[in-house]
Amino acid sequence: MKINANNERIKRKYLHWLEDAKRRDKKTTSLVAAAISLFEASTGGKDFKAFHIERARKFKRDLWEGQNSKTGKPLAQATIRSRLAMVKAFFQWLADQPGYKSRINHADTEYFNLTEKQERAARASRERPVPTIEQICRAIEGAPHETAIEKRDRALLAFTLLTGLRDAALASLPLGNVDLGRREVFQDARVVATKNSKTMTTFFFPVGGELVEIVADWIGYLRQEQMFSRTDPLFPKTKVEVDETGCFVVTGLAREY
């Protein structure tokens, strides 16, 4: 697809507006940019000023005929709904911009909508098969924990089940933000990657088993044997170095998030 310079400039302006005026984070704007690029691919890179309702209808058909790049299966209806909504919001914004007002009608952007039946199906919640608490505890308690990496991985699973923290929060959580005595976690948004950058205090779930002991042993190992401080990561990254043969090898834990 040939790059359209006008499209690139207006997309850049829109993404900056989302981030700076609407306070969207870069993960969200990256998804928006990807959805708009899919629309451009559907039109062969035509200028946004040449928008027509038939191009919106074709984009919907292309999405319904599209496939998940990882699984090869048709796109989920929730994914289709999300991408259409992102592109619709973009064209509604475009309809108010100089040079586009006379070419894009707000009413025409409604062609990006799904049918009511499709909308209900896309919004429907579905249960997914998950292991039971007992199965997870059995796997954690039976996990190897001889090396530093094995200890970390085992404690990571135990802590995740105990707290329910998001993966980004786990990866950015300082050691000193866990209070074992009170069984609580202080998620300070200034340093922890919480959802919507919200600061919160959360507490351990009463899931039983040896999970608290596993986490306590891990924290003790970091403080006493690795000499980690309160500001060091609770779950540090793997330290990889080059050995004498020129190969990459795991040598322990790095004092890095």
C-alpha positions in Angstrom: 0.0 0.0 0.0 1.4 3.4 -1.0 1.7 5.8 2.0 -0.6 8.8 1.8 1.2 11.8 3.3 -2.1 13.6 4.1 -3.4 10.6 6.0 -0.2 10.3 8.0 -0.2 13.9 9.1 -3.9 13.9 10.2 -3.4 10.5 12.0 -0.5 11.9 13.9 -2.6 14.9 14.9 -5.4 12.7 16.1 -3.1 10.4 18.1 -1.5 13.4 19.8 -5.1 14.7 20.6 -6.0 11.4 22.1 -2.8 11.3 24.3 -2.6 15.0 25.3 -6.3 16.1 25.4 -8.2 12.9 26.0 -5.4 11.4 28.3 -5.2 8.0 26.6 -2.1 6.0 27.2 0.2 4.9 24.4 -1.0 1.3 24.5 -4.5 2.5 23.7 -3.4 4.9 20.9 -1.3 2.1 19.4 -4.4 0.0 19.0 -6.2 3.0 17.5 -3.4 3.5 15.0 -3.5 -0.2 14.1 -7.3 -0.1 13.5 -7.0 3.0 11.3 -4.2 1.4 9.3 -6.5 -1.6 8.7 -9.1 0.8 7.3 -6.5 2.4 5.0 -5.5 -1.1 3.8 -9.1 -1.8 3.0 -9.3 1.3 0.8 -5.9 0.8 -0.8 -4.5 3.9 1.0 -7.1 6.4 -0.4 -7.2 9.8 1.2 -9.5 10.2 4.2 -11.0 13.2 2.5 -12.5 10.8 -0.1 -14.5 8.9 2.5 -17.7 7.3 1.4 -20.2 5.1 3.1 -19.3 2.2 0.8 -15.8 2.3 2.1 -17.1 1.9 5.7 -19.3 -1.0 4.5 -16.3 -2.7 2.7 -14.2 -2.3 5.8 -16.8 -4.1 7.9 -16.9 -6.9 5.3 -13.1 -7.2 5.3 -13.2 -7.5 9.1 -15.8 -10.3 9.1 -13.7 -12.1 6.5 -10.4 -11.5 8.3 -8.5 -14.0 10.4 -6.5 -13.9 13.6 -2.9 -13.9 12.6 -1.9 -16.2 15.5 -4.7 -18.8 15.4 -5.8 -18.6 11.8 -9.4 -18.5 13.0 -12.0 -15.8 12.2 -11.7 -12.6 14.2 -13.7 -12.5 17.4 -16.8 -10.4 17.2 -15.6 -8.4 20.2 -12.4 -7.6 18.2 -14.4 -6.5 15.2 -16.6 -4.3 17.3 -13.6 -2.7 19.0 -11.9 -1.9 15.7 -15.0 -0.5 14.1 -15.6 1.7 17.1 -12.0 3.1 17.0 -12.3 4.0 13.3 -15.8 5.5 13.7 -14.5 7.7 16.5 -11.6 8.8 14.3 -13.9 9.8 11.4 -16.3 11.6 13.8 -13.3 13.7 14.9 -12.2 14.2 11.3 -15.7 15.6 10.5 -14.9 18.6 12.7 -11.4 19.3 11.3 -10.6 22.0 8.8 -10.4 20.6 5.3 -12.6 17.6 6.2 -15.8 19.2 7.4 -17.2 19.6 3.9 -16.3 16.1 2.9 -17.3 13.9 5.9 -20.8 13.8 7.3 -21.3 12.8 10.9 -24.3 10.7 9.9 -22.2 8.7 7.5 -19.9 7.5 10.3 -22.8 5.5 11.6 -22.1 3.0 8.8 -19.3 1.7 11.0 -21.9 0.3 13.4 -22.7 -3.4 13.8 -26.3 -4.6 13.6 -28.1 -4.9 16.9 -27.8 -8.7 16.8 -24.1 -8.5 16.1 -23.6 -5.9 18.9 -25.3 -8.2 21.5 -23.2 -11.1 20.4 -20.0 -9.0 20.6 -20.8 -7.8 24.1 -21.8 -11.2 25.5 -19.5 -12.6 28.2 -18.3 -16.2 28.1 -16.9 -18.4 30.7 -13.5 -19.8 29.9 -12.1 -23.1 31.4 -9.6 -22.4 34.2 -7.8 -24.6 36.7 -9.2 -24.8 40.2 -7.4 -23.1 43.2 -6.5 -26.6 44.4 -4.8 -27.4 41.0 -2.9 -24.2 41.0 -1.7 -24.7 44.6 -0.6 -28.3 43.8 1.4 -27.0 40.8 3.1 -24.3 42.8 3.9 -26.5 45.7 5.4 -29.1 43.4 7.4 -26.6 41.4 11.3 -26.8 41.5 12.9 -24.2 43.7 16.6 -25.0 44.0 18.1 -22.2 41.9 17.5 -18.4 42.2 15.5 -18.4 39.0 13.3 -21.4 40.1 12.7 -19.7 43.5 11.6 -16.5 41.7 9.3 -18.2 39.3 7.7 -20.3 42.0 7.2 -17.2 44.2 5.8 -15.3 41.3 3.1 -17.8 40.7 2.3 -17.9 44.5 2.2 -14.1 44.8 0.0 -13.8 41.7 -2.6 -16.2 43.1 -2.4 -14.5 46.5 -2.9 -11.0 45.2 -4.4 -11.1 41.8 -2.1 -8.3 40.6 -1.9 -7.5 36.9 1.3 -8.7 35.1 2.5 -5.1 34.6 2.1 -4.3 38.3 3.9 -7.5 39.3 6.8 -6.6 37.0 7.2 -3.1 38.5 6.4 -3.8 42.2 9.2 -2.8 44.7 10.2 -5.2 47.4 9.3 -2.8 50.1 5.7 -2.4 49.0 4.7 -5.8 50.4 3.7 -6.0 54.1 3.7 -9.7 55.0 2.6 -9.0 58.6 -0.6 -7.2 57.4 -0.8 -9.3 54.2 -1.2 -6.3 52.1 0.4 -4.8 48.9 0.7 -1.0 48.4 0.4 -0.3 44.7 1.9 3.2 44.4 1.1 4.4 40.9 4.2 6.6 40.9 6.3 3.4 40.6 3.9 0.6 40.0 2.3 0.1 36.6 -1.3 -0.1 37.8 -4.4 0.1 35.7 -5.3 3.7 34.8 -2.4 4.7 37.1 -4.5 4.4 40.3 -2.8 4.1 43.6 -4.4 1.4 45.8 -3.8 -0.9 48.7 -4.8 -4.5 48.1 -4.8 -7.6 50.4 -4.0 -11.2 50.1 -6.8 -13.6 49.2 -7.5 -16.4 51.7 -6.6 -19.2 49.2 -4.9 -21.4 51.7 -1.9 -23.7 51.1 1.7 -22.8 51.5 1.5 -19.7 49.3 2.3 -17.1 52.0 5.2 -19.2 53.3 6.6 -19.4 49.7 6.4 -15.7 49.3 7.9 -15.1 52.7 10.8 -17.4 51.9 11.4 -15.5 48.7 11.4 -12.1 50.3 13.8 -13.4 53.0 16.1 -14.8 50.3 16.2 -11.5 48.4 16.9 -9.5 51.6 19.3 -11.8 53.3 21.2 -13.6 50.6 20.9 -11.2 47.6 21.0 -8.1 49.8 18.1 -6.4 48.0 16.7 -3.1 49.5 13.1 -1.9 49.7 13.4 -0.1 46.3 14.7 -3.1 44.5 12.2 -5.3 42.4 10.2 -8.0 44.1 10.6 -10.1 41.0 13.9 -9.1 39.3 14.8 -9.9 35.7 17.0 -12.8 34.7 20.7 -12.0 34.4 22.1 -13.1 31.1 25.9 -13.0 30.3 28.3 -14.3 27.7 30.4 -17.3 28.7 33.9 -18.1 27.5 32.6 -19.8 24.4 30.7 -16.7 23.3 27.2 -18.1 24.2 24.5 -16.5 26.2 24.0 -18.1 29.6 21.8 -17.5 32.6 23.9 -16.5 35.6 21.3 -15.6 38.2 19.2 -12.5 39.0 19.8 -9.0 37.9 19.0 -6.1 40.2 16.6 -4.7 37.6 12.9 -4.6 37.1 
